[in-house]
Amino acid sequence: MSWSKPQQPNSDRFGQEPGRPKDPMQALLGVGFVIAACTFLTSFLPGPLALLMLEGLLFWAALGYMAKAFIRGERWRPDQLNSWDQALLTLAASIAVGLFVDPSALETLTAEGVAVPS
């Protein structure tokens, strides 16, 4: 007979709620990797176009985090980081990048024939 600590009703075998990172740094590291991957993918484009695409990729990554949190049924809790917080951090990064998009440079690229995604 093994003695073990009784688990809470909505937890996995490690005592964590499902879908919740074990460590807050793990969630922040995941957001950092997503931002780094999006930056790497857009680094091959011309400057103003790269910023526009980076803004779009980060926005879609934030929507992905929101979908993950919604599907897993996570609730926002102020004491722990979860997918909702990751979505908010990624969306904030997308908005911050969007502040540096230059509309006049995009018009110049469009006039030169460079395809701008809509």
ABEGO torsion letter per residue (X at the ends): XBBBBBBBABBBAAGBBBGBBABAAAAAAAAAAAAAAAAAAAAABBAAAAAAAAAAAAAAAAAAAAAAAAAAGBBBBAABBBAAAAAAAAAAAAAAAAAABBAAAAAAAAAAGBBBBX
